[in-house]
């Protein structure tokens, strides 16, 4: 059985805008692309703790636990035959658009109108989770 890596994905909203982080191209693998906050869950961490840590590390945002909204269930992505990532997906609304980017992980960021987010995403897994997040945020779990 292939290993399963636990991770989080967090979509940050400020009004009708969504924060997307830019990742540099990797020659012969993929072009530069945008993504939400992502990161692994460390040993001894719960998904919520990992999400708050990744938010702070990648953007400088320090948010209260009560501001995080977790989508029900987990989302699995098969990266390669030997690795599956099992994500807990969050979203958060913040009044702050002041981002302190971690330049060792990302080359930039944008605040994108939520109606355009799906046009800027590269990975299908991000497109799939985005559609779940926006649907859940608008309708709850109905």
FITIFI-877206 format. One record per residue (C-alpha): residue number from 1; y, x, z. Coordinates in nm, 2 decimals, decimal comma, always signed. Example, Ala and Ser with C-alpha at 12.3 -4.5 7.8 and 13.67 -1.06 7.14 Angstrom:
// residues 2
1; -0,45; +1,23; +0,78
2; -0,11; +1,37; +0,71
// end
This chain:
// residues 142
1; +0,00; +0,00; +0,00
2; +0,34; +0,15; -0,10
3; +0,59; +0,22; +0,18
4; +0,86; -0,03; +0,25
5; +1,21; +0,09; +0,33
6; +1,42; -0,15; +0,54
7; +1,79; -0,17; +0,44
8; +2,10; -0,39; +0,45
9; +2,33; -0,51; +0,19
10; +2,68; -0,64; +0,29
11; +2,93; -0,83; +0,08
12; +3,29; -0,80; +0,21
13; +3,53; -1,08; +0,14
14; +3,91; -1,08; +0,19
15; +4,02; -1,42; +0,08
16; +3,88; -1,48; -0,27
17; +3,84; -1,11; -0,33
18; +3,52; -0,90; -0,29
19; +3,50; -0,53; -0,21
20; +3,29; -0,33; -0,45
21; +3,23; +0,04; -0,41
22; +3,21; +0,28; -0,71
23; +2,91; +0,51; -0,74
24; +2,92; +0,81; -0,96
25; +2,70; +0,83; -1,27
26; +2,38; +1,03; -1,24
27; +2,32; +1,22; -1,57
28; +2,02; +1,08; -1,76
29; +1,96; +0,82; -1,49
30; +2,24; +0,57; -1,48
31; +2,62; +0,53; -1,55
32; +2,88; +0,49; -1,29
33; +2,85; +0,15; -1,13
34; +2,98; -0,08; -0,86
35; +2,79; -0,22; -0,56
36; +2,84; -0,38; -0,22
37; +2,79; -0,20; +0,11
38; +2,43; -0,08; +0,13
39; +2,23; +0,14; +0,35
40; +1,91; +0,21; +0,54
41; +1,82; +0,07; +0,88
42; +1,76; +0,36; +1,11
43; +1,47; +0,38; +1,36
44; +1,56; +0,18; +1,67
45; +1,84; -0,02; +1,49
46; +1,83; -0,39; +1,41
47; +1,97; -0,50; +1,08
48; +2,30; -0,62; +1,23
49; +2,36; -0,28; +1,40
50; +2,28; -0,11; +1,07
51; +2,52; -0,33; +0,88
52; +2,81; -0,27; +1,13
53; +2,73; +0,11; +1,11
54; +2,73; +0,12; +0,73
55; +3,05; -0,09; +0,71
56; +3,22; +0,16; +0,94
57; +3,08; +0,47; +0,77
58; +3,15; +0,35; +0,41
59; +3,48; +0,17; +0,45
60; +3,62; +0,24; +0,80
61; +3,60; -0,13; +0,88
62; +3,50; -0,20; +1,24
63; +3,41; -0,56; +1,28
64; +3,28; -0,77; +1,56
65; +2,91; -0,87; +1,55
66; +3,01; -1,24; +1,54
67; +3,19; -1,18; +1,21
68; +2,87; -1,10; +1,02
69; +2,68; -1,38; +0,85
70; +2,31; -1,30; +0,77
71; +2,14; -1,49; +0,49
72; +1,81; -1,64; +0,59
73; +1,50; -1,44; +0,49
74; +1,46; -1,10; +0,34
75; +1,50; -0,98; -0,02
76; +1,25; -0,74; -0,16
77; +1,32; -0,50; -0,45
78; +1,05; -0,28; -0,60
79; +1,23; +0,04; -0,68
80; +0,93; +0,22; -0,82
81; +0,56; +0,14; -0,78
82; +0,55; +0,36; -0,47
83; +0,85; +0,22; -0,30
84; +0,97; -0,13; -0,20
85; +1,31; -0,19; -0,03
86; +1,32; -0,49; +0,20
87; +1,69; -0,60; +0,25
88; +1,86; -0,81; +0,50
89; +2,17; -0,95; +0,33
90; +2,50; -1,01; +0,50
91; +2,85; -1,12; +0,42
92; +3,17; -1,09; +0,62
93; +3,52; -1,22; +0,58
94; +3,79; -0,98; +0,69
95; +4,17; -1,02; +0,68
96; +4,19; -0,64; +0,63
97; +4,20; -0,49; +0,28
98; +4,27; -0,14; +0,42
99; +3,97; +0,07; +0,33
100; +3,90; +0,43; +0,43
101; +3,65; +0,53; +0,17
102; +3,37; +0,78; +0,25
103; +3,41; +1,01; -0,05
104; +3,08; +1,17; +0,01
105; +2,91; +0,85; -0,09
106; +3,15; +0,67; -0,33
107; +3,41; +0,77; -0,59
108; +3,63; +0,47; -0,54
109; +3,65; +0,10; -0,47
110; +3,81; -0,22; -0,60
111; +3,89; -0,56; -0,46
112; +3,76; -0,79; -0,73
113; +3,81; -1,17; -0,77
114; +3,49; -1,33; -0,67
115; +3,47; -1,50; -1,01
116; +3,44; -1,16; -1,18
117; +3,20; -0,98; -0,95
118; +2,88; -1,05; -1,15
119; +3,05; -0,90; -1,45
120; +3,09; -0,56; -1,27
121; +2,75; -0,52; -1,12
122; +2,50; -0,29; -1,28
123; +2,17; -0,34; -1,09
124; +1,99; -0,67; -1,14
125; +1,90; -0,67; -0,77
126; +2,27; -0,67; -0,68
127; +2,33; -0,95; -0,93
128; +2,05; -1,15; -0,77
129; +2,18; -1,10; -0,41
130; +2,53; -1,17; -0,52
131; +2,43; -1,51; -0,66
132; +2,25; -1,59; -0,33
133; +2,55; -1,48; -0,12
134; +2,81; -1,68; -0,31
135; +2,59; -1,99; -0,31
136; +2,52; -1,95; +0,06
137; +2,88; -1,88; +0,15
138; +3,00; -2,19; -0,04
139; +2,72; -2,43; +0,06
140; +2,55; -2,29; +0,37
141; +2,17; -2,30; +0,35
142; +2,16; -2,64; +0,18
// end
